[in-house]
Amino acid sequence: MDFIKFLIKAKKQTYANSNAKKVTSSRLGSNDYQFEEEIDGKSMKYHDTYFGGTCFMGEEVLYCQDNTPIWGMNYYGVTLDKELSEEAMDKALRPALMHVGEDASVLPVRGPSQYQNGEYRYSFKNMGNIESFTGIEEIYKNDKLIFRLHCHGGMIQS
């Protein structure tokens, strides 16, 4: 599946990368990121759109050639400790997501199965395969669960 290498690269060039620039919102109130590249003569496009901050929902879609959607993922995340700001979450979430694709024990759709950054510990578990999957992502601060995200997705066919 050629698109997996592109998916990993696209994820590292969008939200996970704190230097990535947002693109124009695709829907009212959304935050959007996009990455495009030509691979082996095929035009590939990745689009991530989400709503919210400490409680958020979103969708990622991968398009091939003539903007045909071929893969997608939906997600919903909640900050369980309301004392923490979105900035505090970024100390754990974004750095972990920059390691997407480096851990073969989980699908390359979020971060690695485990990641530690100071007092923050990130974990991701999934069931299924890239064609049809579910996953749970959690972040702990000093062993206290502070964030949980559920995701699901897979191949898109007409």
Secondary structure, DSSP 8 states (H G I E B T S, - for coil): -THHHHHHHHHHTTTTSTT---B--SSTT-EEEEEEEEETTEEEEEEEEEEESSEEEEEEEEEETTTEEEEEEEEEEEES-TTS-HHHHHTTHHHHHTTTTS-TTS-TTSS-SEEEETTEEEEEEEEEETTEEEEEEEEEETTEEEEEEEEEEEE---
